[in-house]
Amino acid sequence: MEIRKANLNDALGVAKVQVDSWKTTYENIVPNEYLEQMTYENRAIKWKDILSGQDVFVAEHKGEIIGFSNAGEERTGKYPVICNLYP
């Protein structure tokens, strides 16, 4: 297994991992309508945008992306600061 910084060519591989994991992990938790609209193609478009502006790392095994990580500043402003929750 190799861990490396992702590039724009990795968008589809990252999208596949995301879609597959969401559809198995969040079944019966997230509405099925939402999960059904998640496709490799539409998520790859979003990942190309993310990859062009943020650091993303992928785990790759025999040329196939099997995992990824993405982190950054909170983007929506809608979530509480964790230190305010746990004094």
Z-matrix of the N, CA and C atoms (Angstrom, degrees):
N
C 1 1.442
C 2 1.522 1 108.04
N 3 1.313 2 115.63 1 141.22
C 4 1.458 3 122.26 2 178.03
C 5 1.523 4 108.54 3 -123.33
N 6 1.307 5 116.54 4 138.44
C 7 1.467 6 121.93 5 173.21
C 8 1.510 7 106.76 6 -113.10
N 9 1.326 8 115.83 7 128.50
C 10 1.456 9 120.78 8 -177.03
C 11 1.514 10 109.96 9 -149.85
N 12 1.334 11 114.78 10 164.20
C 13 1.449 12 120.64 11 175.63
C 14 1.523 13 108.73 12 -70.30
N 15 1.313 14 116.29 13 134.23
C 16 1.460 15 121.62 14 -178.57
C 17 1.527 16 110.57 15 -76.73
N 18 1.325 17 114.60 16 157.08
C 19 1.459 18 120.95 17 173.83
C 20 1.529 19 108.42 18 -129.21
N 21 1.322 20 117.09 19 176.21
C 22 1.462 21 120.85 20 -175.74
C 23 1.524 22 112.80 21 -57.94
N 24 1.317 23 117.28 22 -29.52
C 25 1.467 24 120.13 23 179.24
C 26 1.523 25 113.12 24 -69.07
N 27 1.326 26 117.24 25 -10.61
C 28 1.462 27 121.74 26 -178.79
C 29 1.528 28 112.98 27 -91.67
N 30 1.309 29 117.69 28 -1.40
C 31 1.467 30 121.13 29 -174.09
C 32 1.527 31 112.42 30 -55.73
N 33 1.309 32 118.17 31 -46.10
C 34 1.465 33 120.15 32 -178.33
C 35 1.525 34 111.41 33 -67.24
N 36 1.318 35 118.07 34 -40.48
C 37 1.463 36 120.81 35 178.53
C 38 1.515 37 112.27 36 -63.30
N 39 1.331 38 116.67 37 -41.48
C 40 1.465 39 120.84 38 177.27
C 41 1.527 40 109.11 39 -65.98
N 42 1.319 41 116.92 40 -41.97
C 43 1.470 42 121.24 41 179.44
C 44 1.525 43 110.97 42 -59.73
N 45 1.322 44 117.91 43 -41.35
C 46 1.463 45 121.24 44 179.48
C 47 1.519 46 111.27 45 -61.81
N 48 1.332 47 116.26 46 -44.24
C 49 1.468 48 119.68 47 178.80
C 50 1.522 49 109.79 48 -63.41
N 51 1.324 50 117.32 49 -44.44
C 52 1.459 51 120.53 50 -178.63
C 53 1.527 52 111.60 51 -63.41
N 54 1.315 53 117.06 52 -49.86
C 55 1.463 54 120.60 53 -177.51
C 56 1.527 55 110.67 54 -62.61
N 57 1.320 56 117.01 55 -48.39
C 58 1.461 57 119.86 56 -178.95
C 59 1.527 58 111.86 57 -61.61
N 60 1.317 59 117.03 58 -42.25
C 61 1.466 60 119.26 59 -178.50
C 62 1.526 61 111.62 60 -70.26
N 63 1.327 62 117.65 61 -38.98
C 64 1.464 63 119.72 62 176.98
C 65 1.521 64 111.11 63 -63.16
N 66 1.324 65 116.87 64 -43.37
C 67 1.468 66 119.69 65 -176.22
C 68 1.525 67 112.44 66 -67.76
N 69 1.323 68 118.13 67 -27.02
C 70 1.461 69 119.69 68 177.11
C 71 1.525 70 111.91 69 -91.00
N 72 1.315 71 117.21 70 -38.16
C 73 1.467 72 121.00 71 -176.11
C 74 1.522 73 112.95 72 -76.03
N 75 1.320 74 117.49 73 -40.70
C 76 1.459 75 121.24 74 -172.09
C 77 1.525 76 114.41 75 -102.64
N 78 1.345 77 117.33 76 10.15
C 79 1.459 78 120.41 77 175.61
C 80 1.528 79 108.80 78 -58.84
N 81 1.314 80 116.69 79 132.91
C 82 1.470 81 124.84 80 -178.15
C 83 1.527 82 113.44 81 68.63
N 84 1.323 83 117.15 82 9.51
C 85 1.467 84 121.80 83 173.98
C 86 1.520 85 108.43 84 -115.27
N 87 1.314 86 116.00 85 -52.47
C 88 1.467 87 123.22 86 175.33
C 89 1.523 88 106.44 87 -92.69
N 90 1.332 89 117.80 88 140.58
C 91 1.473 90 118.88 89 -179.80
C 92 1.535 91 112.30 90 -52.51
N 93 1.332 92 115.45 91 135.94
C 94 1.464 93 121.09 92 -179.53
C 95 1.521 94 112.39 93 -56.59
N 96 1.335 95 117.73 94 -33.30
C 97 1.459 96 120.83 95 179.39
C 98 1.523 97 111.36 96 -60.15
N 99 1.321 98 116.19 97 -38.52
C 100 1.459 99 120.32 98 178.64
C 101 1.527 100 110.23 99 -68.23
N 102 1.325 101 116.23 100 -46.92
C 103 1.463 102 120.01 101 -178.50
C 104 1.527 103 111.49 102 -63.91
N 105 1.317 104 116.80 103 -37.43
C 106 1.463 105 120.18 104 -179.44
C 107 1.519 106 112.49 105 -65.99
N 108 1.328 107 117.70 106 -29.55
C 109 1.465 108 119.96 107 -179.64
C 110 1.526 109 112.58 108 -81.53
N 111 1.327 110 116.75 109 -8.70
C 112 1.467 111 119.78 110 176.44
C 113 1.525 112 108.97 111 -78.25
N 114 1.321 113 116.46 112 116.97
C 115 1.465 114 120.58 113 177.39
C 116 1.516 115 108.81 114 -123.31
N 117 1.325 116 115.24 115 160.49
C 118 1.454 117 119.27 116 176.36
C 119 1.519 118 110.22 117 -58.65
N 120 1.314 119 115.82 118 -41.21
C 121 1.467 120 120.39 119 -175.17
C 122 1.529 121 112.07 120 -66.92
N 123 1.345 122 117.81 121 -47.11
C 124 1.466 123 117.29 122 -177.96
C 125 1.522 124 112.23 123 -72.38
N 126 1.311 125 117.73 124 -30.90
C 127 1.471 126 119.38 125 176.41
C 128 1.527 127 110.75 126 -73.17
N 129 1.327 128 118.41 127 -33.86
C 130 1.472 129 120.85 128 178.02
C 131 1.517 130 110.42 129 -62.02
N 132 1.332 131 117.09 130 -37.52
C 133 1.473 132 120.35 131 176.91
C 134 1.523 133 109.70 132 -61.20
N 135 1.323 134 116.80 133 -45.33
C 136 1.472 135 120.46 134 178.79
C 137 1.531 136 111.10 135 -64.62
N 138 1.340 137 116.83 136 -39.80
C 139 1.466 138 119.42 137 -179.68
C 140 1.520 139 112.07 138 -67.97
N 141 1.310 140 118.29 139 -32.35
C 142 1.472 141 119.27 140 176.02
C 143 1.522 142 109.81 141 -61.72
N 144 1.322 143 116.68 142 -39.26
C 145 1.459 144 120.84 143 177.72
C 146 1.527 145 110.40 144 -66.34
N 147 1.319 146 116.56 145 -45.30
C 148 1.471 147 120.48 146 179.76
C 149 1.529 148 110.47 147 -63.36
N 150 1.327 149 116.81 148 -45.03
C 151 1.469 150 120.90 149 -178.07
C 152 1.517 151 112.90 150 -64.57
N 153 1.309 152 117.00 151 -25.25
C 154 1.463 153 118.95 152 -179.64
C 155 1.518 154 112.53 153 -77.60
N 156 1.347 155 117.51 154 -13.61
C 157 1.453 156 118.59 155 -176.84
C 158 1.517 157 116.17 156 -129.91
N 159 1.317 158 117.79 157 -5.13
C 160 1.462 159 120.28 158 -176.59
C 161 1.518 160 109.96 159 -136.16
N 162 1.318 161 115.37 160 159.24
C 163 1.449 162 120.03 161 173.99
C 164 1.527 163 109.40 162 -82.55
N 165 1.298 164 115.57 163 127.39
C 166 1.455 165 123.39 164 176.20
C 167 1.524 166 105.80 165 -130.31
N 168 1.311 167 116.26 166 139.67
C 169 1.450 168 120.78 167 177.09
C 170 1.526 169 108.93 168 -118.08
N 171 1.322 170 116.21 169 145.04
C 172 1.453 171 120.81 170 179.66
C 173 1.521 172 110.05 171 -121.10
N 174 1.321 173 114.38 172 149.46
C 175 1.458 174 122.06 173 168.89
C 176 1.517 175 105.21 174 -102.72
N 177 1.326 176 115.20 175 128.49
C 178 1.458 177 120.75 176 -174.61
C 179 1.529 178 109.03 177 -126.95
N 180 1.318 179 115.84 178 137.62
C 181 1.467 180 121.26 179 177.82
C 182 1.518 181 108.04 180 -132.53
N 183 1.314 182 115.91 181 120.70
C 184 1.468 183 122.44 182 -179.48
C 185 1.529 184 111.75 183 51.21
N 186 1.333 185 115.89 184 42.97
C 187 1.454 186 121.88 185 176.01
C 188 1.511 187 115.51 186 81.50
N 189 1.338 188 117.96 187 1.73
C 190 1.461 189 121.46 188 -179.54
C 191 1.513 190 110.03 189 -113.52
N 192 1.325 191 116.69 190 132.71
C 193 1.464 192 120.73 191 176.88
C 194 1.517 193 108.21 192 -73.57
N 195 1.334 194 115.51 193 125.08
C 196 1.460 195 121.04 194 -177.85
C 197 1.525 196 112.44 195 -116.53
N 198 1.333 197 116.95 196 -5.07
C 199 1.454 198 121.15 197 178.79
C 200 1.511 199 109.83 198 -170.88
N 201 1.321 200 115.52 199 165.02
C 202 1.467 201 119.92 200 178.88
C 203 1.514 202 109.88 201 -154.67
N 204 1.328 203 115.47 202 162.04
C 205 1.463 204 121.41 203 172.52
C 206 1.517 205 108.26 204 -136.52
N 207 1.300 206 114.02 205 144.60
C 208 1.462 207 121.67 206 179.99
C 209 1.515 208 106.43 207 -146.85
N 210 1.305 209 116.24 208 129.71
C 211 1.457 210 120.16 209 179.29
C 212 1.514 211 109.10 210 -144.26
N 213 1.279 212 115.31 211 159.69
C 214 1.446 213 120.21 212 178.37
C 215 1.515 214 109.72 213 175.91
N 216 1.302 215 114.34 214 -172.77
C 217 1.462 216 119.08 215 178.25
C 218 1.515 217 109.79 216 -66.95
N 219 1.320 218 115.72 217 149.39
C 220 1.450 219 122.06 218 175.75
C 221 1.523 220 107.85 219 -59.86
N 222 1.335 221 117.23 220 129.99
C 223 1.454 222 120.40 221 -169.27
C 224 1.516 223 115.48 222 -102.93
N 225 1.298 224 119.76 223 -17.13
C 226 1.458 225 119.09 224 -173.21
C 227 1.509 226 114.43 225 -100.09
N 228 1.334 227 117.23 226 -23.69
C 229 1.456 228 120.10 227 -177.17
C 230 1.519 229 112.65 228 76.36
N 231 1.322 230 117.72 229 7.27
C 232 1.457 231 121.34 230 -175.68
C 233 1.520 232 113.80 231 -99.56
N 234 1.329 233 117.45 232 -3.12
C 235 1.451 234 119.75 233 -174.72
C 236 1.520 235 110.23 234 -107.26
N 237 1.324 236 117.34 235 143.06
C 238 1.469 237 119.80 236 179.54
C 239 1.522 238 110.90 237 -69.71
N 240 1.309 239 115.17 238 151.61
C 241 1.462 240 120.36 239 174.67
C 242 1.520 241 107.25 240 -72.51
N 243 1.316 242 116.80 241 130.32
C 244 1.462 243 121.96 242 -173.64
C 245 1.528 244 112.30 243 -58.11
N 246 1.328 245 117.61 244 -36.66
C 247 1.473 246 119.13 245 -177.83
C 248 1.520 247 110.62 246 -68.56
N 249 1.312 248 120.07 247 -22.31
C 250 1.465 249 121.67 248 176.04
C 251 1.526 250 111.02 249 -75.75
N 252 1.315 251 116.94 250 -21.44
C 253 1.458 252 120.33 251 -179.80
C 254 1.521 253 112.12 252 -83.05
N 255 1.336 254 116.01 253 -30.38
C 256 1.449 255 120.65 254 -175.65
C 257 1.515 256 109.64 255 -127.16
N 258 1.340 257 116.94 256 85.34
C 259 1.479 258 120.13 257 -178.50
C 260 1.512 259 113.31 258 -65.90
